Amino acid sequence: MTHPNRILHRKDVEAGVIDNNPYPADLKPAQLETGNAIDHLTTGIFNEQQSSDPIFATERSLKYPTFSLHGKAGNLNIDKDGTYQLNGCTIQSLNYEAPATIILRNSSIAAIQGKMKNQSPDAKIRFIFIDSTLENIKDSEHFFISLNGLSSWNGNMSKCRFGAVTMLQTKDWITEHSVLDCEHITMSFSMGPHAKVLPVGTFFAKNSKHCRFQFHGTDLTMNNSQAILFNNCSHILSQHHGAKINAGATVAKSANQVAITLHSSNLEVDKWLFKDLQGPVLSAINSTIKVNSSADSGIMSGCDDSKVYIGHNTQCSASNVLSGKNGVLQVQHASIKATQSIIDGTACKVELHNTNLEASGSNTAIILSNNSSLLSYNSDVKSQKVAYTITESIVRIDGGKVQGDTNALNLTKCSSALSMVNTTSSDTDILLNQGSLSIEGGSLSQSLTASKTSSLTMSGVNVGKNISVADGANTTLQGNTVGGDLTISGGHYQGSGNIFSGKGSVSAAMGTIGKDKFGKALSLKGVHMLSEVNAANVSNTGFMLLEGGSGSSSLAKTKRGWHVTGSMDWVIDKDLFMNVGKNLDYRIAQNANYKVGKNLSYKTGKTETHNAGTQIALKAPKITEN
């Protein structure tokens, strides 16, 4: 027998002195060396010191003894601190109320139950299973369980709090109701080759909160097709590294703040990852995600405040990747294929980086509204209907391809900017209603149609067919090549260096056009200034100031001048000076009427000739001839 409070070191264990044991030591020192994993877990028990790890730098004394039991059967009550070593024992019920350490070898426990009595909040009881069996643990608090070697857990955990479980065994965990009504539980699975977690019931965790699950190279398979991985849970974190997950029908339902992280893992689910959740989180890197059902299924439904990250070589075969309100989605170097909409969110933030998104079926690929934001960099989006439908949001797309069979982009009341983007559709590539749009570079395979826009700017864009703007406040086109017609109406239009294969129709309050080319006629309405504009014919209704170019029949003589349709008033408050260097030619179709308030003086240098068809009538009090 040793002194009750003596300090032990490794040499004491090697000499056969085992932790203040008042009874004969029936375990040899060699039996304590069970490998690195068990040695690490039992460090606090054996008082071993290793200079390589600072955790062993302090010495500790145990004032309670170590008990060794062999071949015993029955119930065990732990009410004092100490180390209990069970070999070949069969325990029906183990109750505890003290922070002891239980080491089992080739033993079994049918049920564990207990709570700490008059202990500090950090006190825990430890169970270390070596080639042993555990059935159930219930109504327990402040515990740590480790299963190693050929150990097996054939039961469940229910109504437990502040516990931790580490599963390192090589046998499957087959359980009906794995975790039920638990709080503040941490479970780590790093099981041996081919060992799996196999819940056979309708859930993995239910009515539980503040729990964390870590799967390291360990697969999780729900054997019930209607199963829900996390049912009515909150504040759950489930981490999977190098693992496969077959989640049954749904990953999480009727829950709050459930987070799933995947790293080099494969997740497969029949219907939904998240259903009716508040604040779900999904993070996937170098993983695959597959939803088996093609209708009414996907990543989430009925979820708000979501956060989703899909990155780096992840392949996602699922619809509804982001939905609800106030969600955040970031996709980097990944691909998503969906049979329904990929995104349908309100007040959401979406970022796409070097990503491929494809939606088959009749739904729009990406739908955003009400103060959402979209940032896309070198990403491709393809849809069999409409690629983007965005309302009252901020849109920034740099590079990449946007393809929709009906429309590539349908934008309403948005602040939008596209740079070097190539769009494709069967009818109208971009449909713009109100808001503003700026396009630099890139191409449109078909047409752009806009109405009631505050600002539309296009620079260096190749357009396959037409550009049509109705009631646009300000439209600017620079250096574009358009395969069809130009139709503009609204407040102000500015065009320069554009080439149109078809005709042009500009009905704007004010317009300036410089060096544009039209394959057909150009018709204008409003006040316009034209310079070096070429068209088959240039006609205007209103006021036109023209310089150079071709196509103006009304100013064909000099290709320079004013053309006013209808009537025009000149109002000069004081003086008018006209200096004509050579000839002045008036051509008046009907009548000319001069009304001079005081004096009218003509000075002709040589000859003045008046020709009248019928008569010349002069009427004055006095007519003077020289």
GUPA-668430 format. One record per residue: residue in one letter; x, y, z of N, C-alpha, C in turn. Coordinates in steps of 0.001 Angstrom, whole numbers, plus 500000, padded with zeros to 6 digits. Layout:
# residues N
AXYZXYZXYZ...
//
This chain:
# residues 626
M500855498811500000500000500000500000500885501231500000T500486502196499242501253503423499126500623504509499965H501393505615500097500879506750500855499661507340500130P498594507744500827497355508202500172497548509348499207N498574510183499397498719511364498552500060511423497837R500694510318497634501978510367496968501809510681495476I502839511335494897502809511711493482503417510584492664L502722510189491601503182509077490781503762509577489466H504737508806488940505328509080487641505280507799486824R505759507906485562505753506715484720506554505574485365K507658505925486032508476504855486615507727504082487692D506774504765488339505978504063489340505079503023488681V504529503391487535503685502433486826504511501248486351E505695501548485803506560500465485330506995499547486463A507073500083487683507485499261488825506324498462489402G505130498658488870503995497885489358503160498600490397V503493499847490726502694500610491674501580501300490883I500333500950491166499227501426490344498343502340491175D498617503619491094497707504661491555497025504395492891N497809504276493940497254504214495300496304503041495531N496494501952494805495594500811494942495847500103496280P494884500084497186495107499411498474495034497888498365Y494612497411497194494476495972496988495604495488496087P495840494194496010496904493681495128496653494095493678A497702494530493046497590494976491652497369493778490750D496161493659490209495875492510489346495968492855487870L496487494040487540496779494397486158498267494655486022K498868494028485046500279494245484814500486495589484118P501656496200484323501922497488483655501777497422482138A502119496293481527502020496188480070500600496333479581Q499654495958480429498262496058480015497775497509479954L498526498388480591498152499795480541498559500444479217E499500499849478505499954500411477237499046499895476122T498006500617475814496994500158474850497042500922473536G498135501585473270498244502327472020498138503821472258N498517504584471220498557506033471375497199506633471693A496143506137471047494825506721471262494375506542472700I494504505331473239494055505074474605494992505753475600D496270505739475279497238506403476151496919507895476287H496531508517475166496174509940475228494908510151476046L493926509277475856492657509450476561492792509227478052T493725508405478458493858508067479875495035508773480537T495536509801479907496696510504480447496437511024481858G495282511617482045494971512158483360494854511110484431I494685509853484032494515508782485004495853508215485441F496737507971484467497983507281484771499110508223485176N498888509516485172499886510478485618501189510377484831E501112510127483527502320510001482727502826511383482325Q504148511492482245504761512757481851505563512548480575Q505298513424479592506056513395478352506468514821478033S507753515027477863508246516379477636507785516938476306S507380516091475364506980516578474047505616517239474052D504856517036475067503508517607475118503360518370476418P503070519671476368503003520462477608501889520018478545I500947519225478028499865518805478915500367517892480037F501539517281479798502095516369480794503130517048481682A503244518356481605504310519043482322504024519231483807T502819518983484227502481519147485642502232517793486289E502458517731487593502235516509488349500895516588489052R500301515432489280498986515408489895498927514244490884S498184514416491912497998513338492887496525512987492962L496215511718493077494854511234493248494684510742494689K493741511309495363493560510874496750492604509699496861Y492008509303495683491123508151495721491805506956495062P491471505763495439492179504561494954491672504096493598T492356503089493065491937502396491860491389501033492264F490185500746491726489557499457492021489607498606490767S489945497351490900490012496426489777489032495290490018L488128495097489046487108494057489152487259493101487992H487125491793488287487246490753487268486035489849487321G485407489639486136484351488649486031483152488921486909K482896490158487239481770490476488101480527490761487256A479353490583487870478080490860487217477164491535488225G476283492423487692475348493101488567475294494592488289N474959495358489331474851496807489223476041497460489924L476382498684489449477519499380490022477124500836490272N477409501289491499477120502666491885478443503377492164I478705504455491431479941505212491590479610506478492375D480038506532493625479750507707494445481007508382494960K482174507851494566483430508461494976484380508516493789D485258509516493834486271509638492796487216508451492883G487755508088491727488689506977491684488744506404490288T489568505388490112489690504689488844489175503276489019Y488231502900488175487601501586488250487947500829486980Q488634499701487160489033498879486029488218497602486042L487446497410484957486556496261484865487047495347483756N487277494086484094487712493095483126486732491935483131G486138491685481943485216490563481835483995490710482711C483540491922482933482399492166483816481137492430482999T480001492105483579478702492372482975477909493236483936I477743494485483574477070495451484434475697495759483831Q474661495522484607473312495813484140473009497301484206S473363497902485314473087499315485495474239499967486228L474736501096485663475790501846486323475261503240486615N475226503592487889474796504918488318475990505642488918Y476093506948488632477244507690489140476796509039489670E477607509556490589477420510909491097478746511555491461A479858510932491028481199511451491282482022511374490007P483021512227489849483827512274488619484908511206488589A484518509978488515485469508866488489485888508552487053T486791507577486921487224507081485622486966505579485567I486238505147484528485862503745484379486546503205483134I487370502178483301488044501529482178487512500111482068L486960499788480897486362498470480691487127497716479622R487403496451479912488007495562478930487187494276478886N486729493966477664485934492743477489484765492712478461S484155493861478639483040493977479567481849494607478852S480722494709479571479526495314478984478758496067480052I478109497144479588477215497919480446475898498077479702A474814497654480331473504497742479696472951499161479761A473180499869480871472616501206481014473502502056481903I473748503292481461474487504279482253473537505417482591Q473569505823483857472711506915484300473367507619485474G473296508971485478473856509649486637474055511129486429K474256511824487565474548513252487576475546513523488688M476318514573488498477296514932489506476598515509490749K477137515128491901476582515601493164477638516456493875N477277517714494070478155518634494817479547518710494192Q479585518826492896480871518903492202480943520222491430S482165520569491012482342521762490204481723521545488813P481369522622488111480745522461486791481631521749485780D482955521749486005483865521114485053484092519638485336A483576519145486414483806517746486776483063516823485814K483738515721485418483142514742484505483512513334484932I482640512402484613482976510996484747483425510496483380R484446509623483381485013509131482130484802507633482006F484346507242480814484184505826480483485074505520479287I485966504554479453486854504127478369486585502653478095F485976502405476925485612501043476538486687500487475610I487243499343476006488227498639475185487693497240474934D487350496968473690486763495673473309485567495349474196S484738496351474455483603496184475354482329496678474683T481204496501475386479895496793474806479121497760475686L478498498749475025477610499686475695476243499579475048E475212499566475894473853499535475363473261500948475330N472827501473476433472152502770476467472751503670477540I472648504981477265472975505974478272471828506975478302K471296507232479482470128508100479590470180508870480904D469493510014480907469393510855482109470763511078482735S471726511409481920473101511549482408473627512949482082E474575513395482934475196514690482748476687514610483041H477445515500482390478874515657482656479611514315482562F479670513783481366480320512497481148481176512558479888F482114511635479807482952511441478634483011509947478360I482748509555477115482742508142476734483654507964475530S484514506965475596485389506620474482485263505134474199L484970504792472946484864503395472531486025503082471590N486750502008471897487987501686471188488036500209470833G488927499907469881489161498519469517487924497863468942L487539496721469547486374495969469096485124496310469892S485116497471470476483950497881471257482758498133470331S481566498057470922480349498322470162479339499024471051W478550499877470379477464500570471071476189500163470358N475348499454471048474171498879470420472886499600470786G472996500735471456471797501408471923471756502870471575N471196503667472502470904505063472223471416505957473344M471249507281473101471514508283474119470265509159474235S469730509283475449468505510058475618468561510864476912K468026512089476827467910512983477967469249513187478672C470264513446477880471607513657478426472054515092478162R472947515572479039473438516943478933474929516987479252F475621517916478592477031518184478887477865516906478821G477767516224477682478508514983477508479321514986476232A480313514103476180481160513945474993481376512464474740V481277512085473470481458510687473079482444510644471922T483460509797472048484425509561470977484371508095470595M484093507853469321483953506469468843485125506151467920L485997505283468394487191504884467651487180503405467310Q486075502742467587486024501291467421485954500900465955T486072499618465695486035499102464329484709498439463991K483730498523464878482413497939464627481392499039464368D480357498699463606479296499650463301478537500044464563W478002501267464537477065501682465582475668501580464971I474949500560465372473594500324464875472625500714465978T471804501709465687470940502259466719469612502680466104E468567502596466912467250502991466416467030504488466592H467204504980467806467046506399468099468344506892468713S469230507388467887470601507656468308470677508673469434V470215509902469159470322510988470127468929511607470292L468381511535471503467012511992471750466970512863472998D466392514063472831466182514969473973467487515276474707C468514515610473958469829515868474567470237517330474345E471155517790475214471676519151475121473175519159475373H473862520032474640475293520250474856476068518919474802I475880518217473704476549516937473482477527517082472325T478728516530472479479720516475471414480030515025471112M479921514659469839480219513276469442481218513304468294S482269512517468428483301512426467410483408510983466938F483328510794465602483374509451465017484615509347464138S485539508525464561486713508227463751486920506725463815M485961506026463285485886504579463435486808503877462446G487009502603462704487942501823461906487455501615460487P488269500958459658487916500750458252486558500069458108H485732500644457229484420500098456878483401500160458012A483748500702459152482767500850460229481897502071459954K480607501959460239479655503011459914478747503293461098V478113504460461012477018504796461915475731504479461164L474919503579461698473764503049460978472490503195461810P471904504366461868470612504502462539469515503801461719V468708503000462372467652502259461685466283502862461958G466218503912462795464947504538463104464631505671462151T463774506578462611463312507673461761464126508948461950F465158508922462792465985510107462984467345509703463527F468293510619463386469590510464464042469608511257465342A469103512487465305468966513302466513467601513981466474K466947514014467642465608514594467707465455515357469019N464772516490468915464486517316470100465763517635470879S466837517871470184468119518123470831468658519490470395K469547520048471214470082521360470897471496521517471435H472220522444470811473604522738471182474456521458471155C474399520759470019475163519516469856476101519624468662R477202518902468761478201518910467696478587517472467360F478594517183466047478912515842465582480039515940464561Q481075515137464758482235515140463871482444513744463306F482437513647461971482630512362461302483936512427460517H484922511660460957486232511629460303486390510282459596G486215510290458286486334509038457543485311507999457932T484234508413458522483196507496459001481885507832458312D481268506837457703480042507037456949478830507022457872L477822507792457466476548507846458179475459507465457192T474717506391457486473690505899456575472383505703457333M471365506445456904470030506263457465469335505160456679N468923504110457383468346502941456720466832503031456560N466259504161456935464825504370456770464636505448455704S463903505127454652463752506071453544462989507333453942Q462237507294455042461502508464455526462243509178456656A463465508801456888464195509321458045464547510789457880I464655511462459024465115512850459098466352512863459987L467460513322459460468712513265460207468604514056461510F468197515307461412468027516158462595466598516689462594N465795516153463513464376516480463557464083517344464783N463579518550464520463214519466465602464405519727466527C465518520075465923466737520356466678467135521823466484S468019522301467335468512523667467189469971523730467604H470701524667466952472118524886467240472892523565467113I472835523002465913473498521735465617474612521984464604L475776521404464851476883521425463908477287519994463610S477187519623462323477575518277461906478676518405460858Q479885517925461207481052518067460348481454516706459785H481734516692458469482048515433457791483317515630456959H484302514782457232485584514851456518485896513467455957G485960513415454627486264512139453986485217511083454284A483952511465454263482892510555454668481751510574453653K480888509569453769479683509490452967478476509599453878I477478510349453406476266510535454197475069510206453317N474294509232453728473009508948453101471952509324454112A471322510480453893470518511095454947469053510700454935G468640509804454072467235509443454037466422510505453315A465269510885453897464388511842453229464892513268453365T465318513663454570465668515050454843466826515103455825V467709516071455646468804516242456594468310516904457876A467612518035457755467126518733458951465758519328458656K464855519178459631463489519671459465462982520236460774S462195521310460647461580521944461819462632522242462872A463690522889462447464820523118463344465315524557463177N466254524938464040466863526256463979468379526124464028Q469047526852463128470498526945463132471164525564463152V470932524850462075471609523572461843472662523795460763A473896523415461050475016523626460126475595522279459698I475796522134458398476412520929457837477666521365457086T478813520784457428480050521077456707480569519795456080L480974519900454821481478518751454066482861519081453534H483792518204453793485132518346453229485534516995452649S485687516966451328486006515714450629485010514625451006S483756514978451008482703514046451428481607514002450371N480736512976450504479617512795449595478321512769450399L477395513651450040476106513718450718475003513401449725E474132512486450126473004512102449288471736512105450135V470678512737449595469414512832450310468296512711449287D467149512195449720466050511970448777465288513245448450K464981514079449452464119515238449221464805516573449509W465068516844450767465565518159451175466747518027452117L467679518974452005468680519107453056468082519851454238F467449520995453974466861521800455045465404522082454699K464535521785455646463102521993455450462544522733456659D462002523950456400461371524747457457462352525025458598L463441525680458252464491525996459226464719527495459306Q465232527923460428465695529286460607467217529253460733G467894529906459793469342530013459867470120528750459579P469775527966458538470612526803458204471933527229457575V472945526363457716474271526635457172474762525380456447L475276525575455230475880524483454475477205524961453911S478266524196454165479582524484453615480138523211453007A480524523277451732481027522090451049482273522441450249I483342521666450456484600521842449734485025520488449195N485306520438447895485771519202447260484844518037447586S483560518282447468482567517284447855481512517149446760T480608516194446950479461516032446057478184516071446887I477186516735446331475868516813446964474850516376445925K474007515432446298473030514907445352471676514786446031V470656515368445396469270515200445826468589514319444790N468070513184445234467581512179444295466284512564443607S465362513200444315464078513560443728464243514762442807S463523514743441681463637515843440729462541516879440892A461487516581441647460368517509441826460198517850443296D459951519133443562459711519610444924460798519107445869S462023519476445568463156518985446351464317519953446188G465369519737446953466566520548446809467275520782448119I468078521853448148468854522158449344467971522698450458M467046523606450151466259524188451237464887524614450766S463945524618451722462584525090451497462052525654452808G461453526828452719460914527450453927461988527877454905C463103528352454398464243528708455249464601530183455068D464879530861456166465357532240456145466717532323456824D467434533429456543468743533680457151469722532538456895S469712532019455681470568530882455327471957531353454924K472924530479455107474295530721454662474792529456453975V475167529606452697475603528453451909476917528800451222Y477889527913451376479169528049450671479433526746449932I479592526839448613479913525676447787481188526016447037G482256525316447349483536525738446811484432524628446350H485367525007445493486532524219445110486200522758444793N485816522568443526485605521243442957484385520525443531T483508521242444169482277520620444651481277520522443505Q480621519380443396479593519153442398478264518976443117C477344519865442810476046519871443488474956519577442474S474245518479442675473111518121441822471840518314442636A471409519566442707470259519885443548469675521220443131S468378521381443342467689522642443107467559523410444416N467037524629444306466750525440445495467955525526446437V469076525878445861470295525986446667470173527123447675L469456528182447296469203529286448224467782529773448010S467040529919449124465679530432449042465354531175450326G464172531816450342463771532537451542464357533934451590K464407534500452798464850535869453012466227535920453664N466947536999453351468205537332454028469230536199453966G469273535507452856470237534423452703471529534898452066V472575534102452225473885534383451644474368533122450932L474751533270449673475282532147448905476581532562448249Q477604531740448420478885531955447747479299530647447089V479543530730445783479945529543445021481259529865444326Q482280529028444558483601529255443976484123527973443353H484509528061442084485155526926441398484356525641441609A483066525723441406482192524579441621481159524529440510S480299523514440531479235523398439536477943522984440229I476847523539439713475523523219440244474621522879439066K473942521731439164472967521331438159471639521089438868A470583521727438341469290521671439002468200521370437986T467108520788438472465932520550437639464857521601437884Q465079522452438885464171523552439177465028524813439322S464498525824439989465283527031440218466465526738441132I467576527396440863468746527259441723468655528231442886I468226529456442613468112530488443648466747531156443515D466062531329444632464804532075444667464741532782446015G465359533972446086465525534625447379465128536080447376T464849536573448561464505537968448800465513538570449764A466032539740449422467045540413450248468221539493450513C468679538831449471469778537864449587471045538420448940K472165537839449323473463538204448770474073536975448104V474394537122446807474899535982446032476206536380445370E477212535516445511478500535702444843478854534429444095L479208534589442820479598533464441979480995533728441435H481907532773441639483281532915441171483663531674440375N483930531859439067484408530752438221483553529510438416T482279529686438225481307528657438551480404528370437362N479906527129437276478936526743436255477619526383436940L476542527063436529475221526793437061474301526463435890E473539525385436025472659524957434941471338524487435520A470242525034434982468900524662435432468109524146434241S467669522896434328466794522342433302465342522507433761G464401522126432919463004522302433295462508523683432916S461325524031433442460644525251433010460819526419433973N461638526276434994461789527341435985462983528232435663T462905529485436113464030530402435988465186529931436871A466405530045436376467558529537437133467779530336438412I467854531661438300468164532503439460467116533605439564I466455533668440725465439534677440999465844535420442269L465986536746442160466341537578443302465444538816443309S465119539301444505464244540461444595464488541227445882N463985542474445898463907543299447110465247543431447830N466081544324447309467351544655447958468334543487448018S468285542644447031469298541588446912470512542143446172S471583541371446171472775541752445412473368540512444764L473823540693443535474457539613442778475806540083442281L476857539351442605478198539582442079478653538291441401S478921538379440107479315537195439352480611537480438603Y481581536578438775482883536735438141483195535481437315N483276535655436005483663534556435103482858533296435362S481587533451435546480713532313435816479691532166434693D479300530915434437478339530611433389477023530164434011V475929530738433511474592530369433968473759529986432750K473124528813432831472357528308431697470991527838432184S469960528198431407468603527802431779467802527494430529Q466868526569430664465986526262429545464848527271429435K464754528191430406463749529244430317464428530605430428V464550531153431623465207532435431859466372532210432814A467531532756432482468694532556433350468561533386434630Y468322534691434498468199535580435660466873536341435590T466149536352436683465024537271436871465272538004438185I465585539296438089466027540050439265465225541344439355T464749541657440559463911542832440791464453543644441962E464558544947441764464933545890442817466192545438443561S467235545208442808468473544685443389469672545287442671I470846544958443178472116545389442586472730544195441859V473091544415440605473605543323439774474948543738439186R475969542906439408477286543114438809477767541777438240I477926541735436926478368540505436264479600540836435432D480711540204435752481968540404435031482379539090434380G482395539071433057482827537877432343481804536758432425G482079535701431697481223534530431733480129534565430682K479298533524430701478215533367429739476882533263430480V475866533870429884474510533789430425473599533333429294Q472966532178429479472152531598428421470766531237428956G469739531745428278468363531384428601467578531245427320D466781530195427221466058529972425970465068531097425689T464440531667426723463530532791426536464262534112426695N464814534345427868465628535545428132466877535129428890A467967535822428616469158535618429430469023536370430749L468644537653430674468458538454431873467141539216431783N466365539124432852465130539882432990465278540755434229L465525542055434014465869542964435108464787544020435272T464333544212436509463306545205436809463750546061437993K463820547362437764464167548323438801465495547981439477C466460547616438688467769547215439214468838548230438832S469886548265439619471113548949439253472080547884438766S472302547826437455472998546686436862474198547134436049A475217546280436060476420546525435257476955545194434766L477187545117433455477752543920432835479049544298432136S480052543460432291481335543701431657481839542417431023M482045542444429718482574541311428959481745540055429190V480446540211429113479509539104429302478910538734427950N478834537442427672478229536942426450476882536314426787T475808536855426204474462536356426489473888535674425253T473019534686425521472403533913424446470948533653424793S470075533804423788468668533457423962468060533199422592S466801532756422581466117532527421314465302533738420880D465139534725421763464307535878421444464961537178421891T464851537480423163465411538710423723466432538360424794D467686538711424575468726538390425549468505539128426859I468286540443426751468130541263427957466804542003427872L465987541799428903464708542494429034464813543383430264L464791544710430023465059545681431089463839546558431300N463375546615432536462220547443432876462590548355434040Q462678549655433741463066550654434724464493550380435221G464960551169436126466304550989436636467359551458435658S468605551030435884469737551428435046470550550196434672L471215550303433518472047549202433033473229549775432274S474411549234432581475638549583431868476258548297431344I476569548279430045477174547099429425478453547526428722E479544546883429061480827547138428414481348545841427820G481562545846426509482104544674425847481128543519425842G481602542369425403480759541186425358479827541198424166S478797540343424239477904540206423096476521539765423545L475528540106422690474156539638422818473811538908421536S473379537665421636473090536912420421471838537419419726Q470875537959420497469625538431419923469441539923420202S468437540303420957468072541705421112468111542155422563L468082543477422720467891544113424016466641544971423931T465737544773424900464496545549424952464391546192426326A464213547504426348464161548242427613462995549213427601S462505549532428806461432550514428923461553551261430237K461296552566430172461261553443431341462545553378432161T463657553291431489464945553203432176465422554599432581S466116554651433692466739555907434096468033556140433343S468767555051433066470025555175432318470351553840431668L470695553905430388471167552734429654472417553131428893T473517552447429160474793552720428500475340551421427935M475690551453426648476300550286426003477541550739425263S478635550019425478479908550397424876480627549154424372G480909549129423067481676548036422492481004546694422556V479687546662422358478916545426422464478488544982421068N478584543686420807478064543105419577476654542573419842V475684543131419117474286542756419312473794542066418047G473249540861418202472849540096417032471677540688416290K470707541248417018469524541784416335469296543239416710N468305543528417530467828544895417701468114545459419087I468147546784419139468134547521420401466884548387420405S466064548203421436464808548946421525464657549500422937V464507550832423026464346551502424308463110552386424230A462158552143425110460930552934425141460907553798426389D460757555105426185460633556060427288461838555982428226G463022555979427645464239555966428448464703557374428763A465033557615430008465453558964430398466767559349429736N467733558443429716469037558742429133469619557469428541T469860557493427238470399556318426553471667556719425821T472742555962426060474034556250425438474572554977424801L474875555056423498475450553926422773476752554382422139Q477824553612422395479139553997421895479860552775421339G480208552845420054481040551816419443480438550440419425N479132550331419279478469549030419239478233548590417802T478150547301417595477807546731416296476502545977416450V475475546430415721474129545906415897473660545303414579G473219544059414636472808543373413411471413543702412946G470657544496413714469287544837413340469019546320413446D467859546650414032467377548031414068467650548687415409L467568550036415369467640550845416586466327551599416735T465690551437417906464452552153418195464587552793419565I464560554124419597464774554862420834463663555885421017S463152555968422251462260557070422609462542557456424047G462312558735424363462546559165425731463134560552425809G463949560773426832464459562103427118465676562479426317H466770561726426474468018562094425806468653560843425211Y469153560998423982469871559907423317471202560421422804Q472249559644423047473574559971422527474158558725421886G474513558856420616475132557743419909476382558186419199S477414557343419234478664557684418545479393556410418150G479801556382416888480620555282416399479928553946416357N478604553931416256477865552671416188477603552266414745I477433550988414529477100550456413207475824549636413345F474789550036412575473509549342412589473241548786411192S472945547496411131472646546911409813471263547299409331G470358547587410256468990547919409890468732549411409944K467508549770410230467076551162410258467187551721411669G467038553042411725467067553709413012465865554606413197S465318554622414401464201555491414733464466556070416111V464712557377416153465048558039417413464025559138417655S463237558953418699462240559953419087462562560374420509A463423561386420607463897561837421911463783563341422000A463613563834423207463542565275423392464822565956422935M465943565306423162467236565846422762468131564674422363G468871564857421255469751563790420818470993564311420136T472090563592420321473328563887419602473853562586419013I474161562619417717474613561414417023475856561769416223G476928561001416431478164561274415723478771560023415128K478980560034413815479645558960413072478967557609413240D477669557611413369476918556361413330476628555978411888K476513554678411612476211554188410277474970553302410346F474048553544409418472815552775409343472715552126407973G472344550863407937472168550184406659470921550631405935K469945551131406703468705551611406100468466553048406571A467227553486406536466898554881406817466978555186408308L467211556483408584467206556999409951466146558082410045S465211557907410940464172558904411166464313559466412570L464138560796412673464356561486413935463122562294414311K462933562432415605461875563290416117462386563954417369G462270565292417420462795566033418542463876566993418073V464762567363418956465882568249418644467149567411418604H467822567389417435468958566485417258470118567200416565M471316566829416991472541567286416338473239566064415759L473499566106414438474112564987413745475414565429413110S476438564577413244477714564860412606478263563576411998E478489563646410669479070562512409937478266561239410143V476958561383410058476070560221410176475713559751408777N475836558448408546475550557871407246474348556944407335A473391557176406438472195556340406392471644556384404977A470764555442404646470135555460403323469305556714403157N468702557165404222467951558418404202467845558925405618V467979560234405792467834560861407095466659561816407023S465656561574407851464497562459407899464203562798409347N463615563970409514463333564359410894462008565075410992T461415564967412164460231565733412522460614566531413755G460817567828413566461299568638414665462432569538414202F463523569537414938464661570418414641465908569550414504M466622569695413393467833568919413159468954569853412723L470106569703413348471325570395412941472289569340412433L472621569419411158473379568345410521474695568862409978E475741568029410119477057568327409566477601567061408913G477801567090407608478421565995406900477555564759406841G478195563658406504477480562400406401476702562288405123S475741561371405122474944561142403918473539560731404309G472614560919403346471251560439403533470231561498403807S470640562760403986469678563812404293469199564450402995S467961564167402608467413564732401377467090566208401534S466755566624402751466397568019402961467614568933402972L468794568380403286470019569188403312471064568579402376A470582568115401241471481567403400341472443568326399604K472103569615399467472923570516398667474289570758399285T474328571009400605475599571311401267475971570300402351K475047569369402675475265568403403756475582569103405069R475005570276405188475235571045406402474067572014406572G473528572085407791472488573072407992471453572655409016W470395573467409033469266573217409919468105572684409100H467399571787409695466164571346409068465076571376410129V464069572239409903462978572380410855461702571916410185T461022570990410815459754570500410289458612571310410899G457675571745410050456562572531410567456956574004410665S456600574623411738456829576064411918457953576306412905M458515577534412779459609577896413666459580579392413928D459794579814415139459834581225415522461258581632415853W461647582820415294462885583460415738462490584680416559V462951584779417730462677585940418580464016586513419002I464324587734418487465596588378418797465273589678419520D465688589758420741465294590901421559465924592220421098K467087592171420476467739593445420150468216593447418700D469404592970418420469994593090417093470267591716416502L470183591666415176470559590468414436471511590892413329F472688590309413307473676590604412269473930589319411477M473699589373410171473959588232409302475037588630408306N476091587832408206477180588105407282477313586901406353V476827587094405111476873586018404125478033586305403183G479004585402403122480213585671402351480009585681400863K479036584939400365478894584866398908477437585053398491N476667584023398531475291584093398038474304583763399148L473139584346399041472040584034399937470852583642399075D470345582417399308469277581884398466468095581526399351Y466995582287399216465762581971399932464861581140399023R464319580084399497463329579329398747462124579129399671I461054579853399351459869579830400189458740579218399380A458166578153399904457162577407399147455880578194398981Q455475578970399947454183579663399838454359581169400054N454320581647401265454261583074401525455437583523402390A455853584769402143456845585417402998456249586727403478N456271586989404728455647588179405303456656588862406213Y457062590079405809458005590842406620457238591911407392K457443592016408633456867593092409437458014593751410183V458333595013409744459456595742410318458903596889411146G459276596953412393458702597953413282459078599382412928K460280599612412333460693600990412078461286601118410679N462522600722410501463193600921409228463620599586408638L463565599517407315464091598370406576464981598923405479S466245598524405469467190599082404511467870597958403773Y467780597986402430468484597046401578469640597776400918K470777597182400834471894597724400071472412596632399157T472229596869397849472651595869396873473844596418396111G474928595648396054476148596152395435476033596337393935K475236595536393296475181595656391827473736595646391338T473149594503391292471810594420390699470875593693391654E469673594206391745468640593545392526467457593291391608T467040592088391515465974591721390582464802591158391371H463605591647391081462388591128391684461527590524390584N461165589330390691460281588670389740459024588232390467A457893588692389995456630588320390618455755587623389595G455041586657390036454173585928389118453010586774388632T452520587662389483451378588493389067451705589969389179Q452040590427390350452308591845390503453204592101391697I453799593294391685454549593803392831453824595055393297A453389595065394540452635596206395067453444596861396159L453682598169395978454404598933396990453447599963397566K453365600056398831452430600979399465453151601704400579A453272603064400388453931603875401420453524605319401213P453597606176402237453281607601402036454195608242401020K455418607743400911456344608335399963457283607245399473I457448607166398162458353606189397557459419606984396819T460682606773397133461801607519396553462575606606395630E462894607081394417463698606315393484464967607097393182N466082606354393093467352606975392757467783606520391364
//
